[in-house]
Amino acid sequence: MNSVQETIYDESKILTLSSLEHIRLRPGMYIGRLGNGSHPSDGIYVLLKEIVDNSIDEFIMGFGKRIDIRVENGAVNIRDFGRGIPLGKLVECVSIINTGAKYNDEVFQFSVGLNGVGTKAVNALSDQFDVTSFREKKSVFAQFKSGELKNDPATNDTNESNGTKIRFTPDSKLFPNYSYDLGTIRKQLWNYAYLNRKLTITLNGEKFKSENGLLDLLKEEVSDANLYDIVHCQNGQLEMALTHTEHYGEEYFSYVNGHHTNDGGTHLSAFREGILKGANQFFNASFDGPDVRDGLVGAVAIKVQEPIFESQTKNKLGNSELRSWLMPLVRDTIVDFLYKH
């Protein structure tokens, strides 16, 4: 007979954790898997992405055309040339959950960051986290260890251009024996470059820049295997590109507000549906999905003011209202292309 040890469940067992304590106790809720860097989804790449996302948001709003990144000896340095975090709120913006300007559409219209968590999670999960904000010839520097502030930030004069500089070292107790794979990071950065034309990103001096957006992405992915010229269209909040190869199955790359959604979501579903409906409308047919999409390689990128992601890692989009405008737009683009060719 199994016996369950009797425990006392009373008020003394109820805990209230600070934001910092909760992130460090349950890191998977904020960055997904932990890992050691051997897999592209490991947490150390999410930490890097969370910081770069903020720099991308600045670029999307028209501030800063370059992001410089250095990865060496397990530490990550990121310098953007955006507006810089407001100096008087620097500490709060990188350490207190639900603090930030991304609740304000006037400041950020098509943001990836939504709920003021990302940078705070990086801070909390780093052995050391240094941040400097430069604004109008003034700067403030703050240093944290395991999410706890270790200096008394003060405002100083500077000749640096506006922007934000962050250096962090992932906590080796949470990420034992971790190591950044530069090949994995390069793939991350090319995704940013394809989605943000004219933005220059450097990694240890290596440059990433795209002039033609998703067209460049598909050219890289299919090489010379495409059966016809790549269909490429940019229309307001939508950019799409597609072609067919002789390979079996379907392959897609989907993005929201400059962020790669690895697991797709409602925007990808609407994209796939629009392709099928466009072909059926043009040919006055009733093709099934595989009839039209087998061998297809496609990419879709949209901008949404209020994206709804299914998790903090933002791998899958959940906005159901997208279909009503996205599917017809893709359908009409396909019909227009077929008429012209």
C-alpha positions as CSV (number, residue, x, y, z in Angstrom):
1,M,0.0,0.0,0.0
2,N,1.4,3.4,-1.1
3,S,1.5,6.0,1.6
4,V,1.7,9.7,0.9
5,Q,3.7,11.7,3.4
6,E,1.5,14.1,5.2
7,T,2.5,17.8,4.6
8,I,1.2,21.0,6.1
9,Y,-0.4,23.3,3.7
10,D,-1.1,26.7,5.4
11,E,-0.3,30.4,5.0
12,S,3.4,29.8,5.7
13,K,3.7,27.8,2.4
14,I,2.4,30.7,0.3
15,L,5.2,32.6,-1.4
16,T,5.3,35.9,-3.2
17,L,8.3,36.2,-5.5
18,S,9.8,39.3,-6.9
19,S,10.0,39.6,-10.7
20,L,13.7,38.8,-10.5
21,E,13.2,35.8,-8.3
22,H,10.4,34.4,-10.6
23,I,12.5,34.8,-13.7
24,R,15.5,33.0,-12.2
25,L,13.3,30.3,-10.6
26,R,11.3,29.6,-13.8
27,P,13.5,30.8,-16.7
28,G,11.7,28.5,-19.2
29,M,8.6,30.6,-18.9
30,Y,10.5,33.5,-20.3
31,I,13.1,32.1,-22.8
32,G,11.9,28.6,-23.5
33,R,14.7,26.0,-23.2
34,L,17.9,26.7,-21.5
35,G,20.6,24.5,-23.1
36,N,24.2,25.2,-23.8
37,G,24.2,26.7,-27.2
38,S,24.3,23.5,-29.3
39,H,20.8,24.0,-30.5
40,P,19.4,27.1,-32.4
41,S,16.5,27.3,-29.9
42,D,18.8,27.3,-26.8
43,G,18.2,30.2,-24.3
44,I,21.5,32.0,-24.9
45,Y,20.3,32.8,-28.5
46,V,17.0,34.0,-27.1
47,L,18.9,36.4,-24.8
48,L,20.8,37.8,-27.7
49,K,17.6,38.1,-29.7
50,E,15.7,39.9,-27.0
51,I,18.3,42.7,-27.0
52,V,18.6,42.9,-30.7
53,D,14.8,43.1,-31.0
54,N,14.8,46.4,-29.1
55,S,17.4,47.8,-31.5
56,I,15.3,46.6,-34.5
57,D,12.3,48.4,-33.0
58,E,14.3,51.6,-33.0
59,F,15.2,51.1,-36.7
60,I,11.6,50.4,-37.6
61,M,10.6,53.7,-36.0
62,G,13.3,55.5,-38.2
63,F,16.1,55.8,-35.6
64,G,19.5,54.2,-36.2
65,K,20.7,52.5,-39.3
66,R,23.4,50.3,-37.8
67,I,23.6,47.7,-35.0
68,D,27.1,46.5,-33.9
69,I,27.4,43.2,-32.2
70,R,30.5,41.5,-30.8
71,V,30.5,38.0,-29.3
72,E,33.7,36.9,-27.6
73,N,34.6,34.8,-24.6
74,G,31.0,34.0,-23.8
75,A,30.0,37.7,-23.6
76,V,27.7,39.6,-25.9
77,N,28.1,43.3,-26.7
78,I,25.3,45.1,-28.6
79,R,25.4,48.8,-29.6
80,D,22.6,50.5,-31.5
81,F,22.2,54.1,-32.7
82,G,18.6,54.6,-31.9
83,R,17.1,57.2,-29.5
84,G,18.6,55.6,-26.4
85,I,16.6,54.7,-23.3
86,P,15.4,57.8,-21.4
87,L,18.2,58.4,-18.9
88,G,16.0,58.9,-15.9
89,K,14.2,55.5,-16.4
90,L,17.2,53.4,-17.5
91,V,17.3,51.2,-14.4
92,E,13.6,50.6,-14.4
93,C,13.5,49.8,-18.1
94,V,16.0,47.0,-17.9
95,S,15.1,45.6,-14.5
96,I,11.4,46.0,-13.6
97,I,8.9,43.9,-15.5
98,N,6.0,45.7,-17.3
99,T,8.0,48.9,-17.5
100,G,8.6,50.4,-21.0
101,A,7.3,52.6,-23.8
102,K,5.9,49.8,-25.9
103,Y,2.5,50.2,-24.5
104,N,2.4,53.6,-26.3
105,D,1.7,53.5,-30.0
106,E,3.1,57.0,-30.4
107,V,6.6,55.8,-29.5
108,F,6.5,52.2,-31.0
109,Q,4.0,51.3,-33.7
110,F,5.2,47.9,-35.0
111,S,7.1,46.5,-32.1
112,V,8.2,43.0,-31.4
113,G,8.5,43.7,-27.7
114,L,5.1,43.7,-26.1
115,N,5.0,43.4,-22.3
116,G,8.2,44.7,-20.9
117,V,9.7,41.3,-20.1
118,G,12.5,40.5,-22.6
119,T,15.4,42.8,-21.5
120,K,14.5,42.2,-17.9
121,A,14.8,38.5,-18.4
122,V,18.2,38.9,-20.1
123,N,19.3,41.0,-17.1
124,A,18.0,38.5,-14.5
125,L,19.6,35.5,-16.3
126,S,23.0,37.1,-16.8
127,D,26.0,36.8,-14.5
128,Q,26.7,40.4,-15.4
129,F,24.6,42.9,-17.3
130,D,25.9,46.4,-18.2
131,V,23.8,49.0,-20.0
132,T,24.7,52.5,-21.1
133,S,22.2,54.9,-22.7
134,F,23.4,57.9,-24.7
135,R,21.0,60.8,-25.3
136,E,21.8,64.3,-26.5
137,K,25.4,64.4,-25.2
138,K,24.5,62.8,-21.9
139,S,24.9,59.2,-20.7
140,V,24.0,56.9,-17.8
141,F,25.6,53.6,-17.0
142,A,24.1,50.9,-14.9
143,Q,25.7,47.5,-13.9
144,F,23.8,44.5,-12.6
145,K,24.8,41.1,-11.4
146,S,22.2,38.3,-11.6
147,G,19.6,41.1,-12.0
148,E,20.6,43.1,-9.0
149,L,21.9,46.7,-9.4
150,K,25.5,47.0,-8.3
151,N,26.3,50.7,-8.9
152,D,24.8,54.1,-8.4
153,P,23.9,55.3,-11.9
154,A,24.8,59.0,-12.5
155,T,24.4,61.2,-15.6
156,N,27.7,62.1,-17.3
157,D,28.7,64.2,-20.4
158,T,29.5,62.2,-23.5
159,N,30.5,62.7,-27.2
160,E,28.9,59.4,-28.2
161,S,26.1,59.3,-30.7
162,N,22.6,58.6,-29.4
163,G,21.7,54.9,-28.7
164,T,22.0,52.1,-26.3
165,K,25.0,49.8,-25.5
166,I,24.5,46.5,-23.6
167,R,27.0,43.9,-22.6
168,F,25.8,40.7,-20.9
169,T,27.3,37.4,-19.9
170,P,24.8,34.5,-19.5
171,D,24.8,33.0,-16.0
172,S,26.9,29.8,-16.2
173,K,25.0,28.3,-13.3
174,L,21.8,28.4,-15.5
175,F,23.6,27.7,-18.8
176,P,26.4,25.3,-17.8
177,N,29.3,24.9,-20.3
178,Y,27.5,27.2,-22.8
179,S,29.1,28.4,-26.0
180,Y,27.8,30.7,-28.7
181,D,27.9,29.2,-32.2
182,L,28.6,32.1,-34.6
183,G,26.9,30.2,-37.5
184,T,23.6,30.1,-35.6
185,I,23.9,33.8,-34.8
186,R,24.7,34.6,-38.5
187,K,21.4,33.0,-39.5
188,Q,19.6,35.1,-36.9
189,L,21.1,38.2,-38.2
190,W,20.4,37.5,-41.8
191,N,16.7,37.1,-40.9
192,Y,16.9,40.6,-39.3
193,A,18.7,42.0,-42.4
194,Y,16.1,40.5,-44.9
195,L,13.3,42.0,-42.9
196,N,14.8,45.4,-42.5
197,R,16.2,46.7,-45.7
198,K,19.0,49.2,-45.6
199,L,19.8,48.3,-42.0
200,T,23.4,47.3,-41.4
201,I,24.3,44.8,-38.8
202,T,27.8,43.8,-37.9
203,L,29.0,40.7,-36.0
204,N,32.6,40.8,-35.0
205,G,33.1,43.1,-38.0
206,E,31.2,40.9,-40.5
207,K,28.5,42.9,-42.3
208,F,24.8,41.8,-42.8
209,K,22.7,43.9,-45.1
210,S,19.9,43.3,-47.6
211,E,18.8,45.6,-50.4
212,N,15.9,43.6,-51.6
213,G,14.3,42.0,-48.5
214,L,12.5,38.7,-49.0
215,L,13.6,38.5,-52.6
216,D,17.2,38.2,-51.3
217,L,16.1,35.6,-48.8
218,L,14.5,33.3,-51.4
219,K,17.4,33.7,-53.8
220,E,19.7,32.5,-51.0
221,E,17.4,29.6,-50.0
222,V,16.6,28.2,-53.5
223,S,19.9,29.1,-55.2
224,D,19.2,28.1,-58.8
225,A,16.5,25.5,-58.1
226,N,13.5,27.8,-58.8
227,L,11.3,26.8,-61.7
228,Y,10.4,30.4,-62.5
229,D,11.3,33.9,-61.4
230,I,10.6,34.6,-57.8
231,V,7.3,36.4,-57.2
232,H,8.0,39.3,-54.9
233,C,5.5,41.9,-53.7
234,Q,5.5,44.6,-51.1
235,N,2.1,46.2,-50.3
236,G,1.7,48.3,-47.2
237,Q,2.0,46.0,-44.2
238,L,2.7,42.9,-46.3
239,E,5.8,41.7,-48.0
240,M,5.8,38.3,-49.7
241,A,7.9,36.2,-52.0
242,L,7.5,32.7,-53.4
243,T,8.6,30.3,-56.1
244,H,8.4,26.6,-56.9
245,T,11.2,24.1,-57.0
246,E,11.3,20.4,-58.0
247,H,11.5,19.4,-54.3
248,Y,8.6,17.7,-52.5
249,G,6.6,19.4,-49.8
250,E,6.4,23.1,-48.7
251,E,8.9,25.4,-47.1
252,Y,8.1,28.7,-45.5
253,F,9.7,31.6,-43.7
254,S,7.3,33.8,-41.7
255,Y,7.9,37.1,-39.9
256,V,6.0,39.6,-37.8
257,N,7.3,43.1,-37.2
258,G,10.8,42.0,-38.2
259,H,10.8,38.9,-36.0
260,H,11.1,35.4,-37.3
261,T,8.2,33.3,-36.2
262,N,9.7,29.8,-36.4
263,D,6.4,28.0,-35.8
264,G,4.4,30.2,-38.1
265,G,0.9,31.1,-37.0
266,T,-2.2,32.8,-38.3
267,H,-0.3,35.0,-40.8
268,L,1.3,31.9,-42.4
269,S,-2.0,30.1,-42.5
270,A,-3.6,33.1,-44.3
271,F,-0.6,33.2,-46.7
272,R,-0.9,29.6,-47.6
273,E,-4.7,29.9,-48.1
274,G,-4.3,33.0,-50.2
275,I,-1.9,31.2,-52.6
276,L,-4.4,28.3,-53.1
277,K,-7.4,30.6,-53.5
278,G,-5.5,32.8,-56.0
279,A,-4.7,29.8,-58.2
280,N,-8.2,28.5,-58.0
281,Q,-9.7,31.9,-58.9
282,F,-7.4,32.4,-61.9
283,F,-7.8,28.9,-63.3
284,N,-11.5,28.6,-62.3
285,A,-10.6,25.4,-60.6
286,S,-10.9,23.5,-57.3
287,F,-7.4,22.5,-56.7
288,D,-6.4,21.0,-53.3
289,G,-3.6,22.5,-51.3
290,P,-0.9,20.0,-52.4
291,D,-1.8,20.5,-56.0
292,V,-0.8,24.1,-55.9
293,R,1.7,24.3,-53.0
294,D,3.8,21.1,-53.5
295,G,7.4,22.2,-54.1
296,L,6.7,25.8,-53.0
297,V,9.2,27.9,-51.1
298,G,7.6,31.1,-49.7
299,A,8.2,33.9,-47.3
300,V,5.7,36.3,-45.8
301,A,6.3,39.3,-43.5
302,I,3.7,41.5,-42.0
303,K,3.5,44.5,-39.7
304,V,0.9,44.4,-36.9
305,Q,0.3,47.0,-34.2
306,E,-0.9,44.6,-31.6
307,P,0.7,41.2,-32.3
308,I,-0.5,38.3,-30.1
309,F,2.1,35.6,-29.7
310,E,1.5,32.3,-28.1
311,S,4.5,32.5,-25.8
312,Q,7.1,34.9,-24.5
313,T,9.6,33.4,-27.1
314,K,7.2,34.8,-29.8
315,N,7.6,31.8,-32.1
316,K,4.0,31.6,-33.2
317,L,1.5,34.4,-34.0
318,G,-2.1,34.1,-32.8
319,N,-4.0,37.1,-34.3
320,S,-7.1,35.6,-35.7
321,E,-8.3,38.8,-37.3
322,L,-5.4,38.9,-39.8
323,R,-7.1,36.5,-42.2
324,S,-9.8,39.0,-43.2
325,W,-7.3,41.3,-44.9
326,L,-4.2,39.2,-45.4
327,M,-5.7,36.2,-47.3
328,P,-7.5,38.4,-49.9
329,L,-4.4,40.5,-50.4
330,V,-2.2,37.4,-51.0
331,R,-5.0,35.9,-53.3
332,D,-5.2,39.1,-55.4
333,T,-1.4,39.3,-55.7
334,I,-1.3,35.7,-57.0
335,V,-4.1,36.4,-59.5
336,D,-2.4,39.6,-60.7
337,F,0.9,37.7,-61.2
338,L,-0.7,34.9,-63.2
339,Y,-2.5,37.4,-65.4
340,K,0.8,39.1,-66.2
341,H,2.7,35.9,-66.9
